[in-house]
């Protein structure tokens, strides 16, 4: 063993890794950064890495990071003087497609609450926030219109998603404020000078309604995590977004509809906020019989059906005037995707409103999926991209173990294929959970 090294990450403008020469352990190793075979720079590997120290690789002072120029090409990182290439040290640099992705996603900024804590007199939130185009503009976080005390700090886990080696601006935050005990909370990411949200579709909500929460095992299947506060936060935020869409695009409230369908209701993450209505029929359907059984007990005023992964459903033709589905089409293969669109058309009334979510650019960026696959998806004429199996509902025990996927669809794909059944009113990027696109449709 002599020269060891690994290229950990390659983003749009920066690389990060480590290199160590155990025959000369007291001096930092040097590596050549090459693009298309030409040495761009020779750098010393002298940054401290706790993970290297923990692994007893030298004294830990063997890391490196380097800002790359904005260019495409083949990248090679090797020990200086034609030495061995680092492990993972040969790859193709992110190109124009990835830079366009970041430009698209950050046009209005993006933010996320990782932790929320509420007491009788104080609230605290923590997470990350990136202003539009990652510019260092003054920002504020508000709670029900009041400005929170905000502290910002570096988040180097967020920076690589922006193509930055380090977070020099302070994308991480912790914010706190005092309040009287209330049941509805709205959080907003604003420009500090104008006091207006960077994007009104990115408000985050937390609504306490006193209804039972599903057990942790059922929360995981629809939410991907057991944590109860985030389950409520995501459900609340989706419900409020649907309400606002109905008001802004159709001049209607939820109670103006006679029959509402939650397609893929799971354990009622969103439906729980509809459940007390006495003026409309609310139906939830899902392929998870355990979730349906729990919902039947928790929300007795609603109707629930366990359905097959393959349509049709037992619902009668042209009987539903509002359909919504959160995180359903995001997990269906194309053939299943198209079958279910046809079924939604069958059961919906003429002029019914249909609100469906998809994975688009924002989800790709936040999921940190490979940039080269993004280029493939965006240049592929189909616009439909299956990135692999999702295991969140493995415990449901579907006969087809590969049924549940993670899939991305372009807006061009939606226009080309969905318009056979529905008028496309609008598509709101990242509007659900600041992650999924919300497609606003009207049945022909």
C-alpha positions in Angstrom: 0.0 0.0 0.0 1.4 3.4 -1.0 -0.9 6.0 -2.5 -4.5 6.0 -1.5 -7.3 8.3 -2.5 -11.0 8.7 -3.4 -13.0 11.4 -5.4 -16.1 11.7 -3.2 -18.2 14.1 -5.1 -18.4 15.9 -8.4 -21.0 18.7 -8.8 -21.5 21.4 -11.3 -18.6 23.6 -10.2 -16.7 21.7 -7.5 -15.1 18.4 -6.5 -14.2 17.0 -3.1 -12.0 14.0 -2.1 -8.9 12.9 -0.3 -5.5 11.5 -1.1 -2.7 10.0 1.1 0.8 8.7 0.5 1.6 6.3 3.4 5.3 6.3 2.4 5.4 10.0 3.1 2.7 10.4 5.8 3.9 13.7 7.2 3.6 15.7 4.0 0.3 16.3 2.1 -0.1 14.4 -1.1 -0.5 16.3 -4.3 -3.0 15.5 -7.1 -3.5 16.7 -10.6 -6.9 17.9 -11.7 -7.2 17.1 -15.4 -9.9 17.9 -18.0 -9.8 16.2 -21.3 -6.2 15.0 -20.5 -4.9 18.5 -19.8 -3.7 19.3 -16.3 -5.8 22.2 -15.0 -4.3 22.4 -11.5 -2.0 20.7 -9.1 -3.3 20.9 -5.5 -2.1 19.8 -2.0 -4.4 17.6 -0.1 -4.3 19.3 3.3 -7.8 19.8 4.5 -8.9 18.1 7.7 -11.4 15.3 7.4 -12.8 13.8 10.6 -13.9 10.7 8.7 -10.3 10.1 7.7 -9.1 10.6 11.2 -11.7 8.2 12.5 -10.6 5.6 9.9 -7.0 6.2 11.0 -6.0 7.3 7.5 -2.9 9.3 8.4 -3.7 12.2 10.8 -6.9 13.2 8.9 -5.4 16.2 7.2 -5.6 14.7 3.7 -8.8 16.1 2.2 -9.1 18.4 -0.8 -11.8 20.5 -2.5 -11.5 22.5 -5.8 -13.7 24.8 -7.7 -14.1 23.7 -11.3 -14.5 26.1 -14.2 -17.8 26.0 -16.0 -17.0 23.6 -18.7 -17.9 20.2 -20.0 -15.5 17.3 -20.5 -13.8 14.2 -19.1 -12.4 14.7 -15.6 -9.5 12.8 -14.2 -8.0 13.2 -10.7 -4.7 11.4 -10.2 -1.5 11.6 -8.1 0.9 14.2 -9.4 3.4 13.3 -12.1 1.3 10.6 -13.9 0.6 8.7 -10.7 -2.3 6.4 -10.1 -5.9 7.7 -10.6 -7.9 8.1 -7.4 -10.7 5.6 -6.8 -13.8 7.0 -8.6 -11.4 9.6 -10.1 -12.6 9.4 -13.7 -15.9 10.8 -14.8 -17.7 13.1 -17.1 -18.3 16.6 -15.8 -21.8 18.0 -15.3 -22.9 19.8 -18.4 -25.4 22.4 -19.6 -28.4 20.3 -18.7 -27.6 20.2 -15.0 -26.9 23.9 -14.9 -30.3 24.5 -16.5 -31.8 22.2 -13.8 -30.4 24.4 -11.0 -31.4 27.6 -12.8 -35.0 26.2 -13.1 -35.3 24.9 -9.6 -33.9 28.0 -7.9 -35.7 30.6 -10.0 -37.9 31.4 -7.0 -35.7 30.0 -4.2 -36.4 26.9 -2.2 -36.6 26.0 1.5 -37.3 23.1 3.8 -38.2 22.7 7.5 -36.3 19.7 8.9 -37.4 20.2 12.5 -40.4 21.9 14.1 -40.9 22.2 17.9 -44.0 23.7 19.5 -44.6 24.5 23.1 -47.3 26.6 24.8 -45.4 29.8 24.4 -42.6 29.3 21.9 -41.9 27.7 18.5 -38.6 26.7 16.9 -38.0 25.7 13.4 -34.7 24.5 11.7 -33.8 23.6 8.2 -32.3 25.2 5.1 -33.3 28.1 2.8 -31.8 29.1 -0.6 -32.8 32.5 -2.0 -33.7 32.8 -5.7 -30.7 31.9 -7.8 -28.8 31.5 -4.6 -28.2 35.3 -4.4 -27.1 36.7 -1.1 -30.3 38.8 -0.7 -31.8 39.6 2.7 -34.3 36.9 3.8 -36.9 36.5 6.6 -38.9 33.6 7.9 -42.4 34.4 9.2 -45.0 32.6 11.3 -48.6 33.6 10.7 -47.3 36.9 9.3 -45.0 37.8 12.2 -41.2 37.8 11.6 -39.2 35.1 13.5 -35.8 35.6 15.0 -33.6 34.1 12.4 -30.0 32.7 12.8 -28.3 31.4 9.6 -25.4 29.1 9.4 -23.5 27.0 6.9 -25.0 23.8 5.5 -22.4 22.0 3.5 -24.8 19.2 2.7 -27.0 21.7 0.8 -24.2 23.4 -1.0 -23.3 20.5 -3.3 -26.8 20.5 -4.7 -26.1 24.0 -5.9 -22.9 23.1 -7.6 -20.9 24.8 -4.8 -18.0 23.2 -2.9 -19.0 25.1 0.3 -21.9 27.1 1.6 -20.5 30.6 1.9 -23.9 32.3 2.3 -25.5 30.4 5.2 -28.2 28.2 3.8 -28.9 26.6 7.1 -31.2 28.3 9.6 -32.8 28.2 13.0 -35.7 30.5 13.8 -37.8 31.0 16.9 -40.7 33.1 18.1 -43.2 33.3 20.8 -47.0 32.8 20.4 -50.2 32.0 22.1 -51.3 28.4 21.7 -53.2 28.1 18.4 -54.1 25.3 16.1 -53.1 26.6 12.6 -49.6 27.7 11.7 -48.3 29.1 8.4 -44.6 29.5 7.8 -43.2 31.6 4.9 -39.8 32.3 3.3 -39.8 36.0 2.4 -37.7 38.8 1.1 -36.8 40.7 4.2 -37.3 44.1 2.5 -40.5 43.6 0.7 -42.1 41.3 3.3 -43.5 39.1 0.5 -42.9 35.4 -0.1 -40.3 34.5 -2.7 -42.9 31.9 -3.9 -46.5 31.8 -2.4 -46.6 28.1 -3.3 -43.9 27.3 -0.9 -45.6 28.2 2.4 -45.4 25.4 4.9 -48.3 24.7 7.3 -49.0 22.8 10.5 -52.6 22.3 11.5 -53.7 20.5 14.7 -57.2 19.1 14.4 -57.4 16.6 17.3 -57.8 13.6 15.1 -55.9 10.3 15.6 -52.6 9.7 13.9 -52.0 6.4 12.2 -49.4 4.1 13.7 -45.8 4.6 12.7 -45.7 1.6 10.3 -48.6 3.1 8.3 -47.1 6.6 8.3 -43.9 5.2 6.7 -45.8 3.8 3.8 -47.1 7.2 2.7 -44.6 9.5 4.2 -41.3 7.7 4.1 -40.7 8.3 7.8 -42.2 7.5 11.2 -41.9 11.0 12.6 -45.4 12.4 13.5 -44.8 16.1 13.3 -43.6 16.0 9.7 -46.5 13.7 8.8 -48.9 16.4 10.1 -46.8 19.2 8.5 -46.8 17.6 5.0 -50.5 16.7 5.1 -51.4 20.2 6.4 -49.4 21.9 3.7 -50.8 19.8 0.9 -54.4 20.4 2.1 -53.9 24.2 2.2 -52.3 24.2 -1.2 -55.3 22.3 -2.7 -57.6 24.8 -1.0 -55.8 27.7 -2.5 -55.7 26.2 -6.0 -59.4 25.6 -6.0 -60.0 29.2 -4.9 -57.5 30.9 -7.3 -58.1 28.8 -10.4 -61.8 27.8 -10.1 -63.2 30.4 -7.6 -64.4 27.4 -5.5 -64.0 26.1 -2.0 -63.8 22.4 -1.2 -67.3 22.4 0.1 -68.6 23.4 -3.3 -68.0 19.9 -4.5 -70.4 17.1 -4.0 -68.1 14.1 -4.2 -64.3 14.3 -3.5 -62.0 11.4 -4.2 -58.6 10.9 -2.5 -56.9 8.5 -4.9 -54.1 6.8 -2.9 -55.3 8.1 0.4 -53.0 5.9 2.4 -53.6 6.4 6.1 -55.3 9.8 5.6 -52.4 12.2 5.6 -54.4 14.8 3.6 -57.9 13.3 3.8 -58.0 13.9 7.6 -58.7 17.6 6.9 -61.8 16.8 4.8 -63.2 14.3 7.2 -65.7 16.4 9.2 -67.6 17.8 6.2 -71.3 17.2 6.2 -72.0 18.8 2.8 -70.1 16.5 0.6 -69.2 12.8 0.1 -65.5 12.0 0.7 -64.1 8.7 -0.6 -60.6 7.4 -0.1 -59.1 4.5 -2.2 -55.8 2.8 -1.8 -54.0 -0.5 -2.7 -53.0 -0.9 1.0 -55.8 -2.8 2.8 -54.3 -2.1 6.3 -54.3 1.6 5.7 -57.9 1.5 4.5 -59.0 -0.5 7.5 -57.4 2.0 9.8 -59.0 4.9 8.0 -62.4 3.3 8.2 -62.1 3.3 12.0 -60.5 6.8 12.3 -62.8 8.7 9.9 -66.2 7.0 10.0 -68.0 9.8 8.1 -65.9 9.0 4.9 -66.1 6.1 2.5 -63.1 3.9 2.0 -62.2 1.2 -0.5 -59.2 -1.1 -0.9 -58.7 -1.4 -4.6 -56.5 -3.4 -7.0 -53.3 -2.0 -8.4 -55.0 -2.5 -11.7 -58.0 -0.4 -12.6 -61.0 -0.2 -12.9 -62.2 0.7 -9.4 -65.8 0.0 -8.1 -66.6 3.7 -8.5 -69.4 4.5 -10.9 -68.9 6.3 -14.2 -69.0 10.2 -14.0 -69.7 10.4 -10.3 -66.8 12.4 -8.8 -66.3 16.1 -9.3 -63.0 16.6 -7.4 -60.1 14.1 -7.5 -56.7 14.7 -5.9 -53.7 12.3 -5.6 -50.5 13.1 -3.7 -47.5 11.0 -4.5 -49.3 8.3 -6.6 -48.3 8.9 -10.2 -44.8 9.5 -8.9 -44.6 5.7 -8.3 -46.3 4.1 -11.4 -44.7 2.5 -14.4 -45.8 4.2 -17.7 -48.3 1.5 -18.6 -50.0 1.7 -15.2 -49.8 5.5 -15.2 -51.8 5.7 -18.5 -54.3 3.1 -17.4 -55.1 5.1 -14.2 -55.4 8.3 -16.1 -58.1 6.6 -18.3 -59.8 5.4 -15.1 -59.8 8.9 -13.6 -61.4 10.2 -16.7 -64.1 7.5 -16.5 -65.1 8.2 -12.9 -65.0 12.0 -13.1 -67.9 14.2 -14.1 -67.5 16.6 -17.0 -65.7 19.7 -15.9 -64.5 17.9 -12.7 -61.3 19.2 -11.2 -58.3 16.8 -11.0 -55.2 17.7 -9.0 -52.3 15.3 -9.4 -48.6 15.4 -8.3 -45.6 14.4 -10.3 -41.8 14.3 -9.8 -40.1 17.0 -11.9 -37.0 19.2 -11.8 -37.4 20.1 -8.1 -37.7 16.5 -7.0 -34.7 15.5 -9.1 -32.6 18.3 -7.5 -33.7 17.6 -4.0 -33.2 13.9 -4.4 -29.6 14.5 -5.6 -30.0 12.0 -8.4 -27.2 11.7 -10.9 -26.9 14.7 -13.2 -26.0 12.5 -16.2 -29.4 10.7 -15.8 -31.1 14.0 -15.7 -29.5 14.9 -19.1 -30.8 11.6 -20.4 -34.3 12.2 -19.2 -34.5 15.8 -20.4 -33.2 14.9 -23.9 -35.2 11.7 -24.3 -38.1 12.3 -26.5 -40.5 10.2 -24.3 -40.1 12.5 -21.2 -40.9 9.5 -18.9 -38.1 8.3 -16.7 -38.2 5.3 -14.3 -35.2 5.6 -11.9 -35.9 2.3 -10.1 -37.9 0.5 -7.4 -39.3 2.2 -4.3 -39.5 0.0 -1.2 -41.8 2.1 1.0 -44.8 -0.2 0.5 -43.0 -3.6 0.4 -45.0 -4.6 3.5 -48.2 -4.3 1.7 -47.3 -7.5 -0.1 -48.3 -6.8 -3.7 -48.0 -9.8 -6.0 -46.0 -7.7 -8.4 -43.0 -6.8 -6.3 -41.8 -4.3 -8.9 -45.0 -2.4 -9.1 -44.0 0.6 -6.9 -41.4 2.8 -8.6 -39.9 6.3 -8.5 -40.7 8.0 -11.8 -40.2 11.4 -13.3 -42.3 13.0 -16.1 -41.6 16.1 -18.0 -44.1 18.9 -18.6 -43.9 18.1 -22.3 -44.9 14.5 -21.5 -47.9 15.7 -19.5 -49.0 18.0 -22.3 -48.6 15.3 -24.9 -50.3 12.4 -23.0 -52.7 13.8 -20.4 -54.4 16.2 -22.7 -56.2 13.2 -24.3 -58.4 13.2 -21.1 -58.1 16.6 -19.4 -57.5 20.2 -20.1 -54.2 21.3 -18.5 -54.9 24.4 -16.5 -51.5 24.9 -15.0 -48.5 23.0 -13.5 -46.9 24.4 -10.3 -43.3 23.3 -9.9 -42.5 22.0 -6.4 -45.8 23.2 -5.0 -46.5 20.1 -2.8 -44.0 19.6 0.0 -41.7 22.0 -1.9 -40.8 18.9 -3.8 -43.5 17.6 -6.1 -45.1 19.4 -9.0 -48.8 20.0 -8.8 -50.7 19.5 -12.0 -54.1 21.3 -12.2 -56.5 19.7 -14.6 -60.1 19.9 -15.7 -62.0 17.0 -17.1 -63.3 17.4 -20.6 
